[in-house]
Amino acid sequence: MKSQEAHSNGLTNTTPFAAEDKIGSIFQPDTLVSEQYFQNLRLKTVLEPEMRLVLAVLEDAISCYQHYFHSRNPIHKRLFEEAKEWFLSSDDDGVFSFESVCDALEVNAAYLRQGLLRWKPKSAVVHVDEPKRMVV
């Protein structure tokens, strides 16, 4: 009877292994796709129009960096390089500098920068600007 009450109350007995798994997961790095992170940021706060603009600047830079990482197209390569330079810049004079944008969004700029520099696409062979060739 008590076990039925515990289950109906949402309480269940946990085994030591389940507890260890939960504790171990605390120390596992969380892996989020940038879209998931920004979606969570949007859901947690009601952003003023200015803050939405600041967030859009950061999202666009991350998108250019990730999407054109291996591009051979000169225009795409330039977009990638500009985004990378923006991330690496320690200049915080401008309203839309990387440091200022991160400060406005309450994001740790050094942590984000480090994560972007460590990020690698899953398939290093695929190029976004190359047409797919059919083999006959």
Rosetta blueprint (number, residue, H / E / L):
1 M L
2 K H
3 S H
4 Q H
5 E H
6 A H
7 H H
8 S H
9 N L
10 G L
11 L L
12 T L
13 N L
14 T L
15 T L
16 P H
17 F H
18 A H
19 A H
20 E H
21 D H
22 K H
23 I H
24 G H
25 S H
26 I H
27 F L
28 Q L
29 P L
30 D L
31 T L
32 L L
33 V L
34 S H
35 E H
36 Q H
37 Y H
38 F H
39 Q H
40 N H
41 L H
42 R H
43 L H
44 K H
45 T L
46 V L
47 L L
48 E L
49 P H
50 E H
51 M H
52 R H
53 L H
54 V H
55 L H
56 A H
57 V H
58 L H
59 E H
60 D H
61 A H
62 I H
63 S H
64 C H
65 Y H
66 Q H
67 H H
68 Y L
69 F L
70 H L
71 S L
72 R L
73 N L
74 P H
75 I H
76 H H
77 K H
78 R H
79 L H
80 F H
81 E H
82 E H
83 A H
84 K H
85 E H
86 W H
87 F H
88 L H
89 S L
90 S L
91 D L
92 D L
93 D L
94 G L
95 V L
96 F L
97 S L
98 F H
99 E H
100 S H
101 V H
102 C H
103 D H
104 A H
105 L H
106 E L
107 V L
108 N L
109 A H
110 A H
111 Y H
112 L H
113 R H
114 Q H
115 G H
116 L H
117 L H
118 R H
119 W L
120 K L
121 P L
122 K L
123 S L
124 A L
125 V L
126 V L
127 H L
128 V L
129 D L
130 E L
131 P L
132 K L
133 R L
134 M L
135 V L
136 V L
